[in-house]
Amino acid sequence: MWEERFQTPDYVFGTEPATFLTDHAEYLAPEGTTALSVADGEGRNSVFMAEQGLEVTALEYAPSAIAKARKLAKAQGVTLDFREVDVLAHDWPDTYDIVAGIFIQFVGPEARPAMFEGMKQSVKPGGLILLHGYTPKQIEYGTGGPPCAENMYTEDMLREAFDGWEILECRAYERHIEEGEGHKGQSALIDLVARKPT
């Protein structure tokens, strides 16, 4: 499904980073910090992180999306480590200062705990998880994301999933976003920034 979706000359979600990342750019430092972008898509978020000086690894399943991400990285003059990976079957072997999951709600409640656990394992002690997605109210808007309320996040669910971590931010809010044709219009969003215990 994802390969078919990304097989288009256009960038489905645009080439600009998610507003979530620009809002939280203070965490994308100092230069040389390592970062992992999970289910990275066409590269807009991983390329932005690399532009901030981070050493970025990007995991993505669809070869057509990776091809576009490589093209975007070249256009922006940055180098990343792109890996063709199914995050639902990944063994999460490496650790990073930052692990980012932005609009990764193709994963439902059955597989989500295992994916979150893998993401947690990939964060170095004292490192950060940056998570951004939709709340169930997004179903009413229909401006992006899957049509499955159970795939969406709530503040309580994220706090429970990252119990024991230092929650720096866990906030649901609404905003009009313009991120390609894939995310366009008034949206019900949620952000999590959490620090792994040392």
Residue pairs with C-beta under 8 A, 6 or more apart in sequence:
2 61
2 62
2 65
2 106
3 61
3 62
3 63
3 64
3 65
5 12
5 62
6 12
6 41
6 42
6 62
6 64
6 65
6 68
7 64
10 180
10 181
11 42
11 44
11 68
11 72
11 180
12 41
12 42
12 180
12 181
12 182
13 41
13 42
13 44
13 103
13 179
13 180
13 181
13 182
13 183
14 44
14 178
14 179
14 180
14 182
15 42
15 44
15 47
15 72
16 44
16 48
16 179
17 44
17 45
17 47
17 48
17 49
18 44
18 45
18 102
18 103
18 132
18 179
19 175
19 177
19 179
20 102
20 130
20 132
20 189
20 191
21 28
21 45
21 48
21 49
21 100
21 102
21 130
21 132
22 48
23 191
24 130
24 191
24 193
25 52
27 98
27 128
27 130
27 193
28 35
28 49
28 52
28 53
28 54
28 98
29 52
29 53
30 53
31 52
31 53
31 54
32 53
32 54
32 55
33 53
33 54
33 55
33 97
33 98
34 54
34 55
34 56
34 57
34 96
34 97
34 98
35 46
35 49
35 54
35 55
35 56
35 57
35 96
35 97
35 98
35 99
35 100
36 56
36 57
36 58
36 59
36 94
36 96
36 98
36 99
36 100
36 122
37 45
37 46
37 49
37 56
37 57
37 58
37 59
37 100
37 102
38 59
38 87
38 99
38 100
38 101
38 104
38 115
38 119
39 59
39 60
39 61
39 87
39 101
39 104
39 106
40 46
40 58
40 59
40 60
40 65
40 69
40 82
41 60
41 62
41 65
41 69
42 65
42 68
42 69
42 72
43 58
43 65
43 66
43 68
43 69
43 70
43 72
43 73
43 80
43 82
44 72
44 179
45 100
45 102
46 56
46 58
46 69
46 73
46 80
46 82
47 69
47 72
47 73
47 76
47 78
47 80
49 56
49 98
49 100
50 56
50 73
50 76
50 78
50 79
50 80
51 76
51 78
54 98
56 80
56 81
57 80
57 81
57 83
57 94
57 96
58 69
58 80
58 81
58 82
58 83
59 83
59 85
59 87
59 90
60 66
60 69
60 82
60 83
60 84
60 85
61 84
61 85
61 86
61 87
63 84
66 82
66 84
69 80
69 82
70 82
73 79
73 80
73 82
87 104
87 107
87 115
87 118
88 107
88 111
88 114
88 115
90 118
91 118
92 118
92 119
92 121
92 122
94 122
95 121
95 122
95 123
95 124
95 127
96 122
96 123
96 124
96 127
97 123
97 124
97 127
97 128
98 123
98 127
98 128
98 129
98 130
99 119
99 122
99 123
99 127
99 128
99 129
99 130
100 129
100 130
100 131
100 132
101 119
101 129
101 130
101 131
101 132
101 133
102 130
102 131
102 132
102 133
103 132
103 133
103 134
103 144
103 145
103 183
104 115
104 133
105 133
105 134
105 145
105 146
105 148
105 151
105 152
105 153
106 146
106 151
107 115
107 151
108 148
108 150
108 151
109 150
109 151
112 151
113 161
116 161
116 162
119 129
120 129
120 162
120 196
123 129
123 196
124 196
125 196
125 197
125 198
126 195
126 196
126 198
127 195
127 196
128 168
128 193
128 194
128 195
128 196
129 162
129 165
129 192
129 193
129 194
129 196
130 192
130 193
131 153
131 158
131 191
131 192
131 193
131 194
132 189
132 190
132 191
132 192
133 145
133 152
133 153
133 189
133 190
134 144
134 145
134 152
134 153
134 187
134 188
134 189
134 190
135 152
135 153
135 154
135 172
135 188
135 189
135 190
136 149
136 152
136 154
136 188
137 174
137 188
138 144
138 145
138 152
138 187
138 188
138 189
139 147
139 148
139 149
139 152
140 188
141 185
141 186
141 187
141 188
143 177
143 183
143 184
143 185
143 186
143 187
144 177
144 179
144 182
144 183
144 184
144 185
144 187
145 151
145 152
145 183
153 190
153 192
154 172
154 190
155 170
155 171
155 172
155 190
158 170
158 190
158 192
159 167
159 170
162 192
162 194
164 197
165 194
165 195
165 196
165 197
166 194
166 195
166 197
167 192
167 193
167 194
168 193
168 194
168 195
169 191
169 192
169 193
170 190
170 191
170 192
170 193
170 194
171 190
171 191
172 188
172 189
172 190
173 189
173 190
173 191
174 186
174 187
174 188
174 189
175 186
175 187
175 189
176 185
176 186
176 187
177 183
177 184
177 185
177 187
177 189
178 184
